[in-house]
């Protein structure tokens, strides 16, 4: 039986955050898919969507494109922590601060982390705080990004300022989505 904890579903096990830091499961900071074209292929208007967490960019694109409900899943619990950090940053940081935190500083900016820290759910805050205690850079959670900044702006809609603020306004009205930490084949 799965347990729900701050919209985070554990698959019959307790995730030991300190233990998972020892075996850092990498996440994608940003998508490598051209998510900006998804609305041309998929009608998201008022849709219910099931999506992998990944970088979170599929979720944010679906929200911008009118999706009503989005449920997430991933086998990597660190993807969820990163997603919640990004979700919270978009909600509370200006476009310039978000760009600084996620792109220029690759998450290694204590001042901007502290600006959103108190808005994070306890489990996510504990995960990132334990990284700080262990002196692990936040950027260590991510795979090395291979795209140039201009490529990200081209393929990810919310990395354009106008779309960022549109997304921010949409997220202010939302709570975190439900996320299953399971393989797709195990979701029923």
N, C-alpha and C positions, 0 to 999 in steps of 0.2 A: 504494500500500500504506500503510495506517495504522500509526502507531507508538504503542505504549503507553508512557506516562511518568507514573509515580506515579498510576496509574489514570486518566490523562487522555489521551485519544486525539486525536492531531493528524491532520488530514486531509491528508496529504502536504504539509504545510508547517510551518515553524517559526513559532510565534507570537512575535513580538518584543514583549516586555512593555513596553519603553520606548516603542515606536512605538504600541502600542495605547492607552497612557495619553494620548497626544496627541489621540486621537480617542475620547474616553471613551464606551464603549458602556454605556448605562444598564441597570440591572437593577431588577427588582421586589424591594424589601426584604421584602415580605410579599404573599401572594396577594390578589387581589380576588375570588376565587371562594369560595363557601361550602363549603370542603373538609370541614367537619365533617359534612356530609350524604353525602359519598361512600360511607361504609360502609353506608348504607341502600340505596344503589343498586348497589354493586359488592361482591361477595364477595371479600375480600382474603385469606381464610384460606389460608395456605400457598401463595399465588399467586406466579407469576412475573409481574413488571410491567415495562412499558416506559413511561417517563414523561418529559415535558419537564422540564428543570431548573427554569426559571423562578425563582421565589423559593425553591424547595426544599420548599415546604409540601405539595405533593402527595406527595413522597417521604416526608416525616415522617408524614403522615396514613396512608399505606399501611403504614408500619412499625408505627404504633400499632394498626392494624387487622389485623395478622397476616400481612402479605405476607412471603414467604420471600426472594425475590431481586428486586431492583429494578435495572434498567439505565436510565441516564439519557441524554438527548441534548438538545442546544441548539445554535443557530447562533451564540450569543453566548458566547465564552469567558469573559467577565467574570461571567456567571451562574454558571459553575462555580467561579470563585474566591470569589464571594460565598457560594455553597452550602457550600463547604469551610469557610469561616470560620464560618458558622452551625452546621454539623455539629460542628465542633470546640468552638465555644462551648457548645453544648448538652451535649456530653460532659464539659466541665471546669468550667463556671461554675454557680453556684447559680442558682435561678430569679430571685432578686432582681438578681444581677449581669447575667444575660442581659437582663432587662427594662431595666435601666439602659443597657447597651451598645447594644442593638438598637432600643429604643423611645424612651427618654428622650433619650439622647445621639446617636441615629441613627448609630452606629458611631464617632463622634468622641470616643473616650475612650481615650487612650493607655495609661493604667494597666491597663484591662481587656484591651486588645489585647495588651499585653506579658505578661499573665498566661497567654494561650493561644498566643502567638507560637511558642514552641519546639515545640509539638505540631503545627504546620502543616507540610504537605509543603513541600519546598524551593521549588518553583515558585510556590506560593500565598504563602508567606512573602515571597519576592522581589517578587511583584506588590504586596503591601501595603506592604512596606518602601520600594519605589521611589515609591509614592504619598507616603510620609512625607518621603523625600529631596526630592521635587519640591514639597513643601509643599501637596499636594492633600489636601483633607479626604476622609476615607473616605466621608462622606455624599454626596459628589459622584458616586459610582458609582450612586446610586439615583435612580429617578424620584421625584418629589414624591408622598408618600403622602396620599391623600385621605380615608381613613377615620379615624374617632375610635378611641381606644384600646379603648373598650368594644365597638366593632364587631369589632375584631381578635379579642378574647377570645371573642366570640360565634361567629365563623366558623372560627377556627383552634384545634383542640383543644389543642395543646401550650402555648398561651398561658394555660391554666389550670394552676395550680401542681401539682395532683395528676397531671395528664396529662404535664406537663413532666418530672417526676421518673420517671414510667413510661417515657417516651421516652428519658430519659437512661440508665436501666438497660438498655434495649434497645440503644442505640447503643454502650455500653461493650463489648458483645460483637461489634460489627461493625467491619469495615474500610470505607473509602470505597468506594462503588459504582463500577463502570465507567461512564465518561461519554464519549459520542461527541460531538465538536464538529462536527456535520453537520446539514444540513437533514433533516427526517423522510423526505423522498422519496429521500434518498441512503443510507438505512440499509437494508442487505439482509442 
